[in-house]
């Protein structure tokens, strides 16, 4: 952000962007997605599928088999996906454990980047449509996709860590919101409500249910806490593509098409605002 942008941008709270360090290096031994080295960061595979509403269906026959079995994993995509998710959860746990007053989100990015690489994975956000970092760190009033910088986290902040990784041809995508030090009551209410909204949406998921009912459940739960749902961003399909169909609206009376089928893989990640 330039000095002129900083003066003219309509900030909604006291948070201001800090300095962004150069993107971190990925070893040549890491297998990368199609956008990793493109100057514009675009994904040709995603662009090809954009607007098609085609939802990938995965066989889950071997879902509960051991993903550590390399021979078995080589035969079944669902085990490759499961492995990517398990290892990405390890990365997210390391990042969450490092959150404390005084640490910068750039330092959290370093932790995520190195933990991802050490597990043989590529950090999916890196260069995705020119995103400059390996994790999204969204502090306080930043809704999502915050860029790590040199601003130290402060006592009472909340920060969402959005970790995504690419391994064996598949992406995993997960996040968690963490309190920095001691939160105030409003922050506790907001974060707990967001979690409850996510679980309300997940509770809807079953074969032959309508996708649009997920948003109904989420907003109904948000209403109970006098909170509101962000309508601009959605959940999404994830797998061979970082973002794909379906788009999961998190609000009531949405027009999300399609029916949930066995083997669909997608995220439910409601973003919740304090107040209405």
C-alpha positions as CSV (number, residue, x, y, z in Angstrom):
1,X,0.0,0.0,0.0
2,X,1.4,3.4,-1.0
3,X,1.4,6.4,1.2
4,X,-1.3,7.9,-0.9
5,X,-3.4,4.7,-0.6
6,X,-2.9,4.8,3.2
7,X,-4.3,8.3,3.4
8,X,-7.3,7.7,1.0
9,X,-8.4,4.1,1.8
10,X,-11.6,3.9,3.8
11,X,-10.3,1.8,6.8
12,X,-13.1,0.4,8.9
13,X,-11.0,0.2,12.1
14,X,-7.7,1.1,13.7
15,X,-5.7,-1.7,12.0
16,X,-3.1,-0.5,9.4
17,X,-0.9,-2.6,7.1
18,X,2.8,-3.0,7.9
19,X,5.8,-3.7,5.7
20,X,5.7,-6.9,3.6
21,X,8.9,-8.8,3.2
22,X,9.8,-10.6,-0.1
23,X,8.2,-13.9,-0.9
24,X,9.9,-17.0,0.6
25,X,11.8,-19.5,-1.6
26,X,10.4,-22.9,-2.4
27,X,13.0,-25.7,-3.1
28,X,13.0,-27.1,-6.6
29,X,12.3,-30.5,-5.1
30,X,8.8,-29.5,-4.2
31,X,6.1,-30.3,-6.7
32,X,4.1,-27.1,-7.3
33,X,0.6,-26.2,-8.6
34,X,0.1,-24.7,-12.1
35,X,0.1,-21.1,-10.9
36,X,3.2,-21.2,-8.7
37,X,5.6,-19.8,-11.3
38,X,3.3,-17.8,-13.5
39,X,3.9,-14.0,-13.6
40,X,0.2,-13.3,-13.0
41,X,-0.3,-16.1,-10.6
42,X,-3.3,-17.4,-12.5
43,X,-4.3,-21.0,-12.5
44,X,-5.1,-22.2,-16.1
45,X,-6.8,-25.3,-14.7
46,X,-9.1,-23.2,-12.5
47,X,-9.8,-20.7,-15.3
48,X,-10.8,-23.6,-17.6
49,X,-13.4,-24.8,-15.0
50,X,-14.6,-21.4,-13.9
51,X,-18.4,-21.1,-14.3
52,X,-18.9,-24.8,-15.2
53,X,-20.6,-25.7,-11.9
54,X,-18.9,-29.1,-12.3
55,X,-18.3,-30.7,-8.9
56,X,-15.6,-33.4,-8.6
57,X,-16.8,-36.7,-7.1
58,X,-14.2,-38.8,-5.2
59,X,-14.5,-42.4,-4.3
60,X,-14.5,-42.7,-0.5
61,X,-14.3,-46.5,-0.4
62,X,-10.8,-46.4,1.1
63,X,-11.3,-43.3,3.2
64,X,-10.5,-45.1,6.5
65,X,-7.5,-47.0,5.2
66,X,-4.0,-46.0,6.4
67,X,-2.9,-43.0,4.4
68,X,0.7,-43.7,5.6
69,X,0.7,-46.8,3.4
70,X,2.6,-45.4,0.4
71,X,1.6,-48.3,-2.0
72,X,-2.1,-48.0,-1.0
73,X,-2.0,-44.2,-1.2
74,X,-0.6,-44.3,-4.7
75,X,-3.7,-46.1,-5.9
76,X,-6.5,-44.0,-4.1
77,X,-6.9,-40.3,-4.4
78,X,-8.9,-40.0,-1.2
79,X,-5.8,-41.2,0.8
80,X,-3.7,-38.5,-0.9
81,X,-6.3,-35.9,0.1
82,X,-6.4,-37.3,3.6
83,X,-2.6,-37.1,3.9
84,X,-2.5,-33.5,2.7
85,X,-5.2,-32.6,5.3
86,X,-3.5,-34.3,8.2
87,X,-0.1,-32.7,7.5
88,X,-1.7,-29.3,6.9
89,X,-3.4,-29.6,10.3
90,X,0.1,-30.2,11.8
91,X,1.3,-27.0,10.2
92,X,-1.8,-25.0,11.4
93,X,-1.2,-26.3,15.0
94,X,2.4,-25.1,14.9
95,X,1.3,-21.7,13.8
96,X,-1.5,-21.4,16.4
97,X,0.9,-22.4,19.2
98,X,3.3,-19.6,18.2
99,X,0.6,-16.9,18.5
100,X,1.4,-14.5,21.3
101,X,1.7,-10.7,21.9
102,X,4.7,-9.3,20.1
103,X,5.1,-11.9,17.3
104,X,4.5,-10.5,13.8
105,X,2.4,-12.2,11.2
106,X,5.4,-12.3,9.0
107,X,7.1,-14.5,11.6
108,X,4.0,-16.7,11.6
109,X,4.4,-16.9,7.8
110,X,7.9,-18.1,8.2
111,X,6.8,-20.8,10.6
112,X,4.1,-21.9,8.2
113,X,6.3,-21.8,5.2
114,X,9.1,-23.8,6.7
115,X,6.8,-26.4,8.3
116,X,5.0,-26.8,5.0
117,X,8.2,-27.3,3.0
118,X,9.6,-29.7,5.6
119,X,6.6,-31.9,5.0
120,X,7.2,-31.9,1.3
121,X,4.2,-29.7,0.5
122,X,3.8,-26.4,-1.4
123,X,2.0,-23.5,0.5
124,X,-1.0,-23.0,-1.7
125,X,-1.5,-19.3,-1.1
126,X,2.0,-18.5,-2.4
127,X,1.7,-16.6,-5.7
128,X,-1.9,-17.6,-6.1
129,X,-3.1,-14.7,-8.2
130,X,0.1,-13.0,-7.0
131,X,-0.6,-13.4,-3.2
132,X,2.9,-12.8,-1.8
133,X,2.9,-15.0,1.2
134,X,2.5,-18.6,2.4
135,X,-0.4,-18.2,4.8
136,X,-3.3,-15.7,5.2
137,X,-3.3,-13.9,8.5
138,X,-6.4,-11.9,9.2
139,X,-6.3,-9.7,12.3
140,X,-9.3,-8.1,14.0
141,X,-11.4,-6.3,11.4
142,X,-9.7,-8.0,8.4
143,X,-12.3,-10.4,7.2
144,X,-10.0,-12.8,5.3
145,X,-7.0,-13.2,3.1
146,X,-4.8,-10.8,5.2
147,X,-1.2,-10.5,4.1
148,X,1.4,-11.2,6.7
149,X,3.5,-8.2,7.6
150,X,5.8,-6.7,10.3
151,X,3.1,-5.5,12.6
152,X,3.4,-7.2,16.0
153,X,0.3,-8.8,17.3
154,X,-1.1,-7.0,20.4
155,X,-2.7,-8.2,23.6
156,X,-6.4,-8.6,22.9
157,X,-6.1,-9.1,19.1
158,X,-7.8,-12.0,17.3
159,X,-6.1,-13.5,14.3
160,X,-7.3,-16.0,11.8
161,X,-4.7,-18.3,10.3
162,X,-5.7,-19.8,7.0
163,X,-3.3,-22.7,6.1
164,X,-3.5,-24.4,2.7
165,X,-1.1,-26.9,1.2
166,X,-0.5,-28.7,-2.1
167,X,0.7,-32.3,-2.0
168,X,0.5,-35.3,-4.4
169,X,-1.7,-33.2,-6.8
170,X,-4.2,-32.1,-4.2
171,X,-4.9,-29.1,-2.0
172,X,-5.9,-29.1,1.6
173,X,-7.5,-25.9,3.1
174,X,-8.2,-25.2,6.8
175,X,-8.1,-22.4,9.3
176,X,-8.5,-21.4,12.9
177,X,-9.0,-18.1,14.8
178,X,-6.8,-17.6,17.8
179,X,-6.9,-15.2,20.7
180,X,-3.7,-13.1,21.3
181,X,-3.2,-13.0,25.1
182,X,-6.4,-12.2,27.0
183,X,-9.4,-11.4,24.8
184,X,-12.3,-9.1,25.8
185,X,-15.8,-10.5,26.2
186,X,-16.9,-9.2,22.7
187,X,-14.0,-11.0,21.1
188,X,-14.8,-14.3,22.9
189,X,-18.5,-14.0,21.8
190,X,-17.6,-13.3,18.2
191,X,-15.1,-16.2,17.8
192,X,-17.3,-18.7,19.7
193,X,-20.2,-17.6,17.5
194,X,-18.2,-18.1,14.3
195,X,-17.3,-21.6,15.5
196,X,-20.9,-22.4,16.4
197,X,-22.0,-21.2,12.9
198,X,-19.5,-23.4,11.2
199,X,-20.7,-26.4,13.2
200,X,-24.3,-25.6,12.4
201,X,-23.4,-25.6,8.7
202,X,-21.5,-28.9,9.0
203,X,-24.5,-30.5,10.7
204,X,-26.5,-30.0,7.6
205,X,-24.1,-31.9,5.4
206,X,-25.4,-35.3,4.2
207,X,-26.0,-37.0,0.9
208,X,-28.9,-35.5,-1.1
209,X,-29.2,-32.4,1.0
210,X,-29.4,-29.0,-0.8
211,X,-26.2,-27.0,-0.6
212,X,-28.3,-23.8,0.0
213,X,-29.5,-25.1,3.3
214,X,-26.0,-24.8,4.8
215,X,-26.3,-21.0,4.6
216,X,-29.8,-21.1,6.3
217,X,-28.3,-23.0,9.3
218,X,-25.3,-20.7,9.6
219,X,-27.3,-17.4,9.5
220,X,-29.9,-18.8,11.9
221,X,-27.1,-19.5,14.4
222,X,-25.5,-16.1,13.9
223,X,-28.9,-14.4,14.6
224,X,-29.0,-16.1,18.0
225,X,-25.8,-14.2,19.0
226,X,-26.9,-10.9,17.4
227,X,-24.1,-11.3,14.8
228,X,-24.1,-11.0,11.1
229,X,-22.8,-13.1,8.2
230,X,-20.3,-11.8,5.6
231,X,-22.0,-12.4,2.2
232,X,-19.0,-11.5,-0.1
233,X,-16.9,-14.6,0.5
234,X,-18.0,-18.3,0.3
235,X,-16.8,-21.8,1.0
236,X,-15.7,-23.7,-2.0
237,X,-14.8,-27.1,-3.5
238,X,-11.2,-28.1,-3.0
239,X,-9.0,-30.9,-4.3
240,X,-7.0,-30.9,-7.6
241,X,-8.0,-27.2,-7.8
242,X,-7.4,-24.8,-4.9
243,X,-10.9,-23.3,-5.5
244,X,-13.6,-25.0,-7.5
245,X,-17.4,-25.6,-7.5
246,X,-19.5,-25.7,-5.5
247,X,-19.5,-22.2,-3.9
248,X,-21.0,-22.5,-0.4
249,X,-22.9,-19.4,0.5
250,X,-23.0,-18.9,4.3
251,X,-26.2,-16.8,4.4
252,X,-29.9,-17.5,4.4
253,X,-32.1,-17.8,1.3
254,X,-29.1,-18.1,-1.0
255,X,-29.3,-19.5,-4.5
256,X,-26.5,-22.0,-4.3
257,X,-27.3,-24.7,-6.9
258,X,-26.7,-28.4,-6.7
259,X,-27.3,-31.3,-4.2
260,X,-24.6,-32.7,-1.9
261,X,-23.4,-36.1,-3.1
262,X,-21.2,-38.7,-1.5
263,X,-17.6,-38.0,-2.5
264,X,-18.0,-34.2,-2.8
265,X,-15.2,-32.3,-0.9
266,X,-15.7,-28.7,0.0
267,X,-15.1,-26.1,2.7
268,X,-17.5,-24.4,5.1
269,X,-15.9,-21.3,6.5
270,X,-18.4,-18.7,7.6
271,X,-17.0,-15.2,8.3
272,X,-19.0,-13.6,11.1
273,X,-19.2,-9.9,12.1
274,X,-20.0,-8.5,15.6
275,X,-23.4,-6.8,15.5
276,X,-26.0,-6.7,12.7
